[in-house]
Amino acid sequence: MPYLRSVESPGEEDCGKFEGRFAFSLYEFRGRLQAADPSAVFSVLPQDWFGKITRSDGGGVLTAQLGGAEFTGTQLRSLFSLPSTNMSFAVEGGDVVITTRGYGHRVGMSQYGAEAMARSGADYRAILQHYYTGVEIK
């Protein structure tokens, strides 16, 4: 929908789940991905498991090459029960650590952002027009 666009959202950092850190053993990480796509192949070196990542304008993962297979950000969010598709990966010891930013689907109105705007003096019209780009309120 044309009015559903990712926009800047002040106050997001107030969300208790704004930043998350989720660790999975190499075995568990690989297993979840292979269960979702058996064509994924993981070499001996975990650093080589990670390929190209494409992102939306809002920072969410659109696609990620993992084990040579392509996964969408929403697939990964679901597979690993993550709060956001805005994620990054790191190998730390025997774990893959996924760090997330934000909470939700990255479009539409943010409760935390709307509250921050209201506290700054914005009325409901300004808030709705900020989050729903180009709408007219009647």
N, C-alpha and C positions, 0 to 999 in steps of 0.2 A: 504494500500500500504506500502511496507517495508520502503520506504523513508519518509513516513509521521509519524514522531515520535515527541513527545514533547521534546524540548531541552531547556537548559538555554538560556535566551534571555536578554542580557544587555540592559539597556535603557528603559525597559518597564515602569518604574516608571515615565518617562517623558510624558506618555500618560495622557491626561486630565481625562480620564475615568478609570485610573488604579485601583483606589479604589473607591468603591461606597457603599452607605448606603441607604437602601430602607425600609421604614416603612409601614406596612399594619395593619389596625385594625384587631383584632382577628377575627371578623366577616367576613371581606373581605378575609383574608388569608384562613380561613376554607372554605368559600364559593367557592373560586376558585379551591381549591383542590377537594371538593366534586363534583363540576361540571365536573371535569376531571375524577374522579373516585368515583362514588356514594358509593362504599364499604368502603370508608374512614370514620372512626368513631372517633369523638373528644370528649374526656372526659371533665369534668368540669375544671380540672387543665391544663392550656396550656403547662406547663412544661412537661406533660406526652404525649404530641402530637408527640414528636420527638424520633425516634428510631435510629437504626443503619444507618450509612452513609458509603458507600464505595467510594473510590477515585481512580482516574487514577494516573499514575506516575507523571503527570503534575499538580496534585492537584485538578482537576475538579471533581465534584460529578458524579460518575457513577450511583449510586442508593441511594435513601434516603427513609427511612421508616417514613411516616408522617400519623398520624391517623390510623396506622396499615396497610396502603396501601403502595405499593412500587411505587415510581416515579423515572424516570431517571433525570439526571442533565439537559439534553436538554429539557425535558418536563417542568421542573421547570423554566428554563431560559425563555422559551416561555410563560408559564402561568403568570409569573410576570414581563415580559419584561425586563429581566436582561441582562447586557452586557457580562456576563461570567458564566460558570458553576462552577467556583471556588467560592463557597459560604459557608457561615456559618450562623447559625440561633441563635437568642436570643429573649427571651421574655422580653420586657421592658414596664412595666405598662400594658396598654391595647393594646399594639402593638406587632407584630412579626417584628423584624428587621432583614433583610437579608443584610449581608455585603459581597461584592464581591471583588475579586482581578483579575486584568487582563481584557482584552477586546478581545473577539473573541472566536474561537473554540479551541485554545491551540495547534494546529498543523500547520505546514507550516511556511512560512516566516512572521515574524512580521515587519511591516513598521518601527516601532520605534526602534526595535532591529537592523534591517539592517542599519538604519541611524546611530545609535550609533557605530556599527562596522565600518562603512565607515569613520566616524569622527576620529576613532582610527587608521585609516590607512589600514583597510582590503579592498581588492579589491573585485569585484563582484564574482569571483570564490570562494574565501574563504567564502564569505557570503552565497552563494548558497549551498556550501558543508556543511556549519554549519547547515543550516536550513533543508536541504534535505539529511538526513543521508545516506551515502554510494553511492551517485550518482557520475557518472563520466561525466565530462564536455568535449564535443568534439567540 
